[in-house]
Amino acid sequence: MPSWPWGRTAVSLAAIGVVLVGVMQASPAHADNRNREPSRLAAAAIRGGLVATSSSPVIKASVLGGAAVVPDPVLRRAQDVAGQGARLAGSDRYATAVAVSRVVAPARSSEVVLASGADFPDALSAAPLASRLRGPLLLSGRDRLPASVATELRRLVPSRITVIGGAGALSDKVVADARAAAGGSRVAVRRLAGPNRYATSAQVAAQFPARTPGTVLVSGVTFPDGVAAGPVAASLRGPVLLTGPTSLPDPVRAQLPRLAPGKVVIAGGLGAVSAGVERTVASLTRTVPVRAAGANRYATSSALAALITGTTASSGVVVATGTAYPDALVGGVAAAAARGPVLLTGGQRGALSSLSADIARARLVGPWLQLSLDLLRRQQDLPAGAYTAHDAAYQAATLGTLYGWQEPEVQAQLTRMRSVRKPDGTYGMERAWDAFGDGSVNPASTGYLVTMTDHVGIGMLAGLRAGAVQADEVGSLVDLVLAWPRVTGDEDCLAYSNAPSDRRTCVYNVNSAAAWFLQSAWDAGVRRPGQQELAQRLYQHDLKVYFDGWWPYSALTPTRRQDWNHNAASIDFQFQLDVVAGQRSLDLVMPGGWVHPDPQARTASDVMGYLRLLPYACGYRGGVQEPVRQLSAAQRNASEAGQLALWSTRTTASCGQR
């Protein structure tokens, strides 16, 4: 029996915390007829994608900095997902802070906070204080007040300027110049400073009342977690406090009992703030701190954002680079005013999809659209491994349905997919592989039928229907399938691969995939002599071993039902070949829920197959999202996660976003 490379995973059911009890079964309901699935996907893409048609209230995305800092594709994606967006930028970090100030305080402001734009430690505590004072945060160099900041102070006419940090951060001359620009002697000035960054953060925290609802603890060694934490602290109506990685500084230790926060959030992982510091904070505050952390600064900003968007309705988000602190710092005040997060972005893999998922959560899009965006983010976070063509084709289909097929990311994935096409025009894996586990190792140049049809074929056909893929490219795949080698002694079953060693037994879901692809290509206008006839021959061949909604794995196991994932693929194919039979199969298998009826056939990916069929059976969606999330978290390669992302996106397109 072959070792299945697609749709099966070595992760156990126990590893993802799945409990096989009645609550995980589907709610009884008659399946809806969703056989128009391909046309629904094409329609969603042509309209500009599912994201563009979201019915959720529009929010505003403010992207800080010029195109050299945050590229235009990031701005366009933020606009698409939020519904509206604009760039706030100046000629430098100081002018960008002024642009943000004019949004935060469009008229005069009685309070202004001034912090260093040259170094971050003292400034990290500034944003929550500015939010508390309901004034903007402006930046300055140590020894020179920028002209743009002086002009803004004249516009604001504040009654008081709060300076964060000592003379080493902002000189007395700068403070005097700021006061003069703001109105001279009538303007009160106070400086909040200590002998080090930790003492300064404690001085700032002292401006907050005792028994504050919450506070955020961040590393004082680096800036990313601190700038993303500002809006979280503001949402808790408390300060940001700095700590060393392994010990809590004495000034901060002294402030915590006075603040007595109802909630403590620790930003960053154990390398940023150790477990020992966490225990100390818990003892001082008599709370159990909540840690918001990710694998890197961008994932941590997402985790911090979720603390805001999960508890309040936002009217906007702020997007800033994660490679420098000033823009994100001042943006924290604007984000807090919109009850939204600061989202850090950069050139990391999957940056656009990560940003999209976070903005969508702030916009409160429907749960199925959110799930689709979250799953795509997971897919893009993972390595493709040996399945580049599979991963790229599924990403193209998912991105095209979410954003429209003219999206540059879609075209990039199609280019990536084509880059691994074999010299003979086929697609497969990017490694040598023993498909049947019998010592017959296929070279990396081997073409696999399921890759060409159920993987690359899905992406190609979806693109063809949306007008983004040429018919000739699909036609070349059709020609290869028509000429594909047969299983020895079985003319109506196509071989697993084009390697001679893989012609010994019929693998039914692979054969059905070929039948589906040939018929679907015909329906999409790509037609060759004998194409429909072969599709029906392959389908009728597999029907001979079908029983009660299930097919076996292969000719080697004719009486054993195949796993949910592969069987769902067979039913999906059946819907395009025989609508009535597909509906009958659906009615037989869906009421039993996503847990396989045969204990010995259960796998961790059972719910993946069930998810694949939901576009045809919307009434069965209840209870599926959480096991899908658990399965997604357990994935280790992008091709597996890609199935979850595409099936969820198809469900969203067919059944609605909520």
C-alpha positions in Angstrom: 0.0 0.0 0.0 1.4 3.4 -0.9 2.6 5.9 1.7 0.2 8.8 0.9 1.9 12.1 0.5 -1.2 14.3 0.2 -4.0 14.7 2.6 -2.5 12.3 5.3 -0.5 13.5 8.2 1.6 11.7 10.8 0.1 13.8 13.6 -2.1 11.8 15.9 -5.6 12.7 16.9 -4.4 13.1 20.5 -1.7 15.5 19.4 -4.3 18.1 18.4 -6.5 17.6 21.4 -9.4 16.0 19.5 -11.9 14.2 21.6 -14.1 11.8 19.7 -17.4 12.5 21.3 -20.8 13.5 20.2 -20.2 17.2 20.4 -17.7 16.9 17.5 -20.3 15.3 15.2 -22.1 17.4 12.7 -25.5 18.9 13.5 -28.2 16.9 11.6 -29.4 18.8 8.6 -30.1 18.0 5.0 -27.3 18.9 2.7 -27.7 22.0 0.5 -27.2 21.4 -3.2 -24.0 23.4 -3.9 -23.0 21.8 -7.2 -22.5 25.3 -8.7 -19.3 25.6 -6.6 -16.9 26.3 -9.5 -19.0 29.2 -10.8 -19.4 30.6 -7.3 -15.7 30.7 -6.9 -15.2 32.4 -10.3 -17.9 34.9 -9.5 -16.3 35.8 -6.2 -12.9 36.4 -7.9 -14.4 38.4 -10.7 -16.2 40.7 -8.2 -12.8 41.5 -6.7 -12.7 38.7 -4.2 -14.5 37.8 -1.0 -12.7 40.4 1.0 -13.9 43.2 -1.2 -17.5 42.0 -0.7 -17.4 41.9 3.0 -20.5 43.4 4.6 -18.7 44.3 7.9 -18.5 48.0 8.8 -15.6 49.6 7.2 -12.6 50.7 9.4 -9.6 52.9 8.4 -6.1 51.6 8.0 -3.5 54.2 8.6 -0.1 53.2 7.1 2.8 55.2 8.6 5.8 56.3 6.6 6.6 56.6 2.9 6.7 53.9 0.3 10.4 53.3 1.0 9.4 52.4 4.6 6.2 50.5 4.0 5.8 49.6 0.4 2.7 50.4 -1.7 1.5 46.7 -1.9 1.1 46.8 1.9 -1.0 50.0 1.7 -3.2 48.5 -1.0 -3.8 45.3 1.0 -4.5 47.3 4.1 -7.0 49.4 2.1 -8.6 46.2 0.6 -9.1 44.5 3.9 -10.1 47.5 6.1 -12.3 49.0 3.4 -10.5 52.3 3.4 -7.0 53.4 4.2 -4.4 56.2 3.8 -0.8 56.8 4.2 0.4 59.2 7.0 3.9 60.2 6.1 6.4 63.0 6.2 9.9 63.6 4.9 11.4 62.0 8.0 10.3 60.4 11.3 9.7 63.8 12.9 7.4 64.9 10.1 5.6 61.6 10.1 4.9 62.1 13.9 3.5 65.5 12.9 1.2 63.9 10.3 -0.1 61.5 13.0 -0.5 64.4 15.4 -2.8 66.2 13.0 -5.1 63.1 12.9 -5.0 62.7 16.7 -5.5 66.4 17.4 -7.1 68.1 14.3 -7.7 71.2 16.4 -5.8 72.5 19.4 -4.6 70.2 22.2 -4.0 71.2 25.8 -1.5 68.4 26.2 1.5 67.3 24.2 4.0 64.6 25.0 7.5 65.0 23.6 9.9 62.0 23.4 13.2 61.1 21.7 13.2 60.3 18.0 16.8 59.2 18.2 16.6 56.4 20.8 13.8 54.2 22.0 14.1 53.3 25.7 12.6 56.3 27.4 10.1 56.8 24.6 8.5 53.4 24.9 6.4 54.6 27.9 5.2 57.7 26.1 2.3 56.5 24.0 0.0 55.3 26.8 0.6 58.5 28.7 -0.2 60.6 25.6 -3.4 58.5 25.2 -4.3 59.1 28.8 -3.7 62.9 28.4 -5.7 62.9 25.1 -2.9 64.6 23.3 -0.5 63.8 20.5 3.0 62.4 20.8 5.8 64.3 19.0 9.4 63.4 18.5 12.6 65.4 18.6 16.4 65.0 18.2 18.5 65.2 21.3 19.9 68.7 20.6 17.7 70.1 17.9 14.0 70.6 17.7 12.9 69.8 14.1 11.3 72.7 12.3 8.2 70.6 11.5 7.7 69.9 15.2 8.1 73.5 16.1 5.4 74.4 13.5 3.1 71.7 14.9 3.5 73.0 18.4 2.5 76.5 17.2 -0.6 75.0 15.7 -1.5 72.9 18.8 -1.0 75.8 21.3 -0.7 73.3 24.3 -1.0 74.3 27.9 1.5 71.7 29.0 4.3 69.7 27.4 5.3 66.5 29.1 8.9 65.5 28.3 9.9 61.9 28.6 13.5 61.2 29.6 16.4 63.1 30.9 18.7 65.6 29.3 20.6 62.6 27.7 17.4 61.9 25.7 16.2 65.5 25.1 18.4 68.4 26.0 17.3 71.4 28.0 17.8 73.5 24.8 15.3 71.3 23.0 12.8 71.6 25.8 13.2 75.4 25.9 12.7 75.6 22.1 9.6 73.5 22.3 8.2 75.7 25.0 8.9 78.8 23.0 7.3 77.3 19.9 4.2 76.3 21.9 3.6 79.8 23.4 6.4 80.6 25.7 6.2 81.2 29.5 2.4 80.5 29.6 3.2 76.8 28.7 3.9 74.5 31.6 6.7 72.0 31.2 7.3 68.8 33.2 10.1 66.3 32.7 9.5 62.7 33.6 12.9 61.0 34.0 14.9 58.7 36.0 18.5 57.6 36.1 17.8 54.8 33.6 15.1 53.6 31.2 13.4 51.5 33.8 13.2 54.3 36.3 11.9 56.6 33.6 9.1 54.1 32.8 8.3 54.0 36.5 8.1 57.8 36.6 5.7 57.7 33.7 3.6 55.0 35.4 3.4 57.2 38.5 1.1 59.5 36.5 -1.5 56.8 36.4 -3.9 56.3 39.3 -3.6 53.5 41.7 -5.7 50.3 41.1 -5.5 50.8 37.4 -7.5 48.3 35.3 -4.3 47.0 33.7 -0.7 47.4 32.6 1.7 46.0 30.1 5.2 44.8 30.9 7.8 44.8 28.0 11.5 44.3 27.5 13.5 47.4 27.9 16.3 45.9 25.8 14.6 46.0 22.4 11.7 48.2 20.9 9.3 46.0 18.8 7.2 44.5 21.6 7.1 47.9 23.4 5.8 49.9 20.4 3.1 47.3 19.7 2.1 47.2 23.4 1.2 50.9 23.6 -2.4 50.6 22.3 -2.9 47.5 24.6 -1.9 49.5 27.6 -4.1 52.4 26.5 -7.0 50.0 26.1 -6.4 48.8 29.7 -6.1 52.5 30.8 -2.7 51.8 32.3 1.0 52.3 31.6 3.8 50.4 29.8 6.5 49.3 32.2 10.0 48.2 31.2 11.8 45.3 32.6 15.1 43.5 32.1 14.9 40.0 30.6 15.7 38.2 33.8 15.1 40.6 36.6 12.5 43.2 37.5 14.1 46.6 38.2 13.6 48.1 41.6 11.7 51.2 40.4 9.2 49.0 38.5 9.0 46.6 41.4 8.0 49.6 43.6 5.3 50.8 41.2 3.4 47.5 40.7 1.8 47.2 44.2 0.7 50.9 43.9 -0.8 50.4 40.5 -2.4 47.1 41.7 -3.5 46.3 38.1 -6.5 44.1 37.5 -4.7 42.6 34.5 -1.1 42.3 33.6 0.0 41.6 30.0 3.5 40.5 29.3 4.6 41.3 25.7 7.1 38.9 24.2 8.4 35.4 24.8 10.6 34.0 27.5 13.7 35.4 25.9 12.3 38.9 26.2 10.7 38.5 29.7 11.7 35.4 31.6 9.4 33.1 33.6 11.2 34.4 36.8 10.1 37.9 36.1 6.6 36.7 35.4 6.5 34.9 38.7 7.7 38.1 40.5 5.0 40.2 38.8 2.3 37.7 39.7 3.4 37.8 43.3 3.5 41.6 43.5 0.1 42.1 41.7 -1.7 39.0 42.9 -2.7 38.3 39.3 -1.9 35.7 36.7 -0.2 37.6 33.9 -1.3 37.1 30.3 1.6 36.6 27.9 1.2 37.8 24.3 4.0 36.3 22.3 4.9 35.0 18.9 7.8 33.5 17.1 9.1 37.0 16.1 8.3 40.6 16.5 5.5 40.5 13.9 3.8 37.5 15.4 4.0 39.1 18.8 2.4 42.3 17.4 -0.4 40.0 16.1 -0.8 38.4 19.5 -1.0 41.9 21.2 -3.4 43.1 18.5 -5.7 40.1 19.3 -6.0 41.3 22.9 -7.6 44.5 21.6 -9.7 43.3 18.7 -11.0 40.4 20.7 -12.6 42.7 23.3 -13.7 45.9 21.5 -15.0 47.2 18.2 -12.2 49.1 16.5 -12.7 52.0 14.1 -9.2 51.8 12.7 -5.7 50.1 12.8 -2.2 51.5 12.4 0.3 49.8 10.2 4.0 50.6 10.7 7.4 49.1 9.9 8.8 46.6 12.4 12.4 47.6 11.6 12.4 51.0 13.4 10.6 52.3 16.4 9.5 56.0 15.8 6.5 55.5 13.4 5.0 52.7 15.4 5.6 54.6 18.7 3.6 57.7 17.6 1.1 55.5 15.8 0.2 53.9 19.1 -1.6 57.1 20.1 -3.6 57.1 16.9 -4.4 53.4 17.2 -5.5 53.9 20.8 -7.9 56.7 19.7 -9.4 54.3 17.2 -9.5 51.5 19.8 -7.4 49.5 17.5 -3.9 47.9 17.4 -0.5 48.8 15.9 0.4 46.1 13.4 4.1 45.7 12.6 5.0 44.7 9.1 8.2 44.0 7.2 9.7 41.9 4.5 9.1 38.6 6.2 7.5 35.7 4.4 3.7 35.9 4.4 3.7 39.5 5.6 0.6 40.5 3.5 -1.5 37.6 4.7 -0.5 38.1 8.3 -1.5 41.7 8.0 -4.7 40.9 6.3 -5.8 38.4 9.0 -5.1 41.0 11.8 -6.9 43.8 10.0 -9.9 41.5 9.3 -10.1 40.6 12.9 -10.2 44.3 13.9 -12.9 44.9 11.3 -14.9 42.0 12.8 -15.5 40.2 9.5 -17.5 37.0 9.5 -16.0 33.9 11.3 -15.7 31.9 8.1 -13.9 34.7 6.2 -11.6 35.2 9.3 -10.9 31.5 9.4 -9.9 31.5 5.7 -7.6 34.4 6.2 -6.1 32.8 9.3 -5.5 29.5 7.5 -3.8 31.3 4.6 -1.5 33.0 7.0 -0.6 29.6 8.5 0.0 28.2 5.1 2.4 31.0 4.2 4.2 30.7 7.5 5.2 27.1 6.7 7.8 25.6 4.4 6.6 24.1 1.2 9.0 21.2 1.4 8.8 18.8 -1.5 5.4 20.0 -2.6 6.0 23.4 -4.2 3.6 22.9 -7.1 0.8 21.8 -4.7 1.4 24.6 -2.3 1.7 27.3 -5.0 -1.4 26.2 -6.9 -3.6 26.1 -3.7 -2.2 29.5 -2.6 -3.1 30.9 -6.1 -6.7 29.6 -5.9 -7.1 30.8 -2.3 -5.7 34.2 -3.0 -7.6 34.6 -6.2 -10.9 33.8 -4.4 -10.1 36.1 -1.5 -8.7 39.1 -3.5 -9.4 38.6 -7.2 -7.2 36.9 -9.7 -5.5 40.1 -10.8 -3.8 40.4 -7.4 0.0 40.4 -7.9 0.4 37.7 -5.1 -1.8 35.4 -7.2 0.4 35.8 -10.3 3.5 35.3 -8.1 2.2 32.0 -6.9 1.4 30.9 -10.5 4.9 31.8 -11.5 6.3 29.9 -8.6 4.2 26.8 -9.5 5.3 26.9 -13.2 9.0 27.2 -12.0 8.9 23.5 -10.8 7.2 22.1 -13.9 9.1 19.0 -15.1 11.0 18.9 -18.4 8.2 16.7 -19.8 5.5 19.2 -18.8 4.3 17.2 -15.8 4.2 18.3 -12.1 5.2 16.3 -9.1 7.5 16.6 -6.1 10.9 18.2 -5.8 12.5 15.1 -4.4 13.1 11.5 -5.1 10.4 9.3 -3.4 9.4 5.7 -2.9 5.6 6.1 -3.7 4.6 2.6 -2.7 7.2 1.9 0.0 8.6 -1.1 -1.7 12.1 0.2 -2.5 11.3 1.5 -6.0 12.5 5.1 -5.6 11.2 7.5 -8.2 13.5 10.3 -9.3 12.7 13.9 -8.6 11.7 14.3 -12.3 8.7 12.0 -11.8 5.3 13.4 -12.6 2.4 12.5 -10.3 -1.2 12.3 -11.6 -2.8 13.7 -8.4 -0.4 16.7 -8.5 -1.4 17.5 -12.0 -5.1 17.2 -11.5 -6.2 17.7 -7.9 -3.5 20.2 -7.1 -2.2 22.1 -10.1 -5.4 21.4 -11.9 -7.5 23.0 -9.2 -5.5 26.2 -9.4 -5.4 26.2 -13.2 -9.1 25.7 -13.7 -10.0 28.3 -11.1 -7.7 30.8 -12.9 -9.2 29.8 -16.3 -12.7 30.5 -15.1 -11.7 33.9 -13.8 -9.9 34.7 -17.1 -6.4 34.8 -15.5 -5.0 31.5 -16.9 -4.9 30.7 -20.7 -6.8 27.8 -22.1 -3.6 26.5 -23.8 -1.9 26.0 -20.4 -4.8 23.9 -19.1 -4.9 22.1 -22.5 -1.3 21.0 -22.1 -2.3 19.2 -18.9 -5.3 17.7 -20.5 -3.1 16.3 -23.3 -0.8 14.7 -20.7 -3.6 13.1 -18.8 -5.1 11.7 -22.0 -1.8 10.1 -22.8 -1.1 9.0 -19.2 0.1 5.4 -18.6 -2.4 2.9 -17.4 -2.2 0.4 -14.5 -0.9 -2.8 -15.9 -3.9 -5.0 -16.8 -6.5 -2.3 -16.0 -7.1 0.1 -19.0 -9.6 2.2 -17.2 -7.3 3.2 -14.3 -4.5 5.7 -14.8 -1.2 5.0 -13.0 -0.3 6.7 -9.8 2.7 8.4 -11.6 4.5 8.2 -14.9 7.2 6.0 -13.4 7.1 2.3 -14.6 7.2 1.0 -11.0 3.9 2.8 -10.1 1.7 1.0 -12.6 1.0 -2.0 -10.4 -2.2 -1.1 -8.7 -5.1 1.3 -9.0 -5.4 4.1 -6.5 -9.0 5.2 -6.7 -9.0 8.8 -5.5 -6.1 9.5 -8.0 -8.1 7.9 -10.8 -11.2 9.9 -9.9 -9.2 13.1 -9.7 -8.2 12.5 -13.4 -11.8 11.9 -14.3 -12.9 15.1 -12.6 -10.1 17.1 -14.2 -10.9 16.0 -17.7 -14.6 16.7 -17.3 -14.1 20.1 -15.5 -11.6 21.2 -18.2 -14.3 20.2 -20.8 -16.9 22.3 -19.0 -14.5 25.2 -18.9 -14.1 25.1 -22.6 -10.8 23.1 -23.0 -11.9 20.2 -25.2 -10.0 17.3 -26.9 -11.3 14.2 -28.8 -12.1 11.4 -26.4 -11.8 13.6 -23.3 -15.3 13.2 -21.9 -15.4 9.5 -22.9 -12.3 8.8 -20.9 -13.6 10.8 -17.9 -16.7 8.7 -17.8 -14.7 5.5 -18.2 -12.5 6.3 -15.3 -15.5 7.4 -13.1 -17.5 4.3 -14.0 -14.5 2.1 -13.2 -14.3 3.6 -9.7 -18.0 3.3 -9.1 -17.7 -0.5 -9.2 -15.9 -0.5 -5.8 -18.0 2.3 -4.2 -20.3 1.3 -1.3 -22.4 3.5 1.0 -20.7 6.7 0.2 -17.2 5.4 0.5 -14.4 4.2 -1.8 -11.5 1.9 -0.8 -8.0 3.2 -0.8 -6.8 1.1 -3.7 -7.2 -2.2 -5.4 -5.0 -3.7 -2.7 -7.7 -2.9 0.0 -11.0 -3.4 -1.8 -13.2 -3.8 1.3 -11.7 -1.1 3.5 -13.1 2.5 3.5 -10.5 5.1 2.7 -9.9 8.0 5.1 -12.1 11.0 5.3 -9.7 13.3 3.5 -9.3 11.1 0.4 -12.9 10.0 0.4 -14.1 13.6 0.5 -12.0 14.3 -2.6 -13.7 11.4 -4.4 -17.2 12.9 -3.5 -16.0 16.3 -4.6 -15.0 14.9 -7.9 -18.3 12.9 -8.2 -20.3 16.1 -7.8 -18.8 17.4 -11.1 -19.3 14.1 -12.9 -22.7 13.0 -11.6 -24.7 15.5 -9.6 -27.4 13.1 -8.4 -24.9 10.5 -7.3 -22.8 13.2 -5.6 -25.7 14.4 -3.6 -26.6 10.8 -2.6 -23.0 10.2 -1.4 -23.1 13.5 0.6 -26.4 12.5 2.2 -24.9 9.2 3.2 -21.6 10.4 4.8 -22.2 13.9 6.2 -24.7 13.1 9.0 -22.1 10.9 10.6 -19.9 13.8 11.3 -16.2 14.3 10.6 -14.9 11.5 12.7 -14.4 8.5 10.5 -16.9 5.6 11.3 -14.1 3.0 11.2 -11.7 3.5 14.2 -8.8 1.9 12.3 -9.2 4.4 9.5 -9.3 7.6 11.6 -6.5 10.1 11.1 -5.8 13.6 12.4 -6.8 15.0 9.0 -10.4 13.6 9.1 -11.9 17.1 9.6 -9.9 18.3 6.5 -12.0 16.0 4.3 -15.2 17.1 6.0 -14.3 20.7 5.4 -13.8 20.0 1.7 -17.4 19.0 1.3 -19.0 21.9 3.3 -19.4 24.1 0.2 -22.0 21.5 -1.0 -23.5 21.1 2.5 -23.6 24.4 4.3 -25.9 23.1 6.9 -23.2 21.0 8.4 -20.8 23.8 9.3 -21.6 23.8 13.0 -18.7 22.6 15.3 -16.2 22.3 12.5 -14.1 25.5 13.0 -12.4 24.6 16.2 -11.1 21.2 15.1 -9.9 22.9 11.9 -8.0 25.4 13.9 -6.4 22.7 16.0 -5.5 20.7 12.9 -4.0 23.9 11.3 -1.8 24.5 14.4 -0.5 20.9 14.1 0.6 21.3 10.4 4.3 21.3 9.6 4.3 21.9 5.8 2.4 24.3 3.6 0.8 21.8 1.3 -1.3 20.3 4.2 -2.2 23.7 5.5 -3.0 24.8 2.0 -5.8 22.3 1.8 -7.4 23.7 4.9 -7.1 27.3 3.6 -8.6 26.5 0.2 -11.5 24.4 1.5 -12.3 27.0 4.1 -12.2 29.7 1.4 -14.5 27.7 -0.8 -16.9 27.2 2.1 -16.9 31.0 2.7 -17.6 31.7 -1.0 -20.5 29.2 -1.2 -22.0 29.4 2.2 -21.4 33.0 3.4 -18.9 34.7 5.6 -20.8 34.2 8.9 
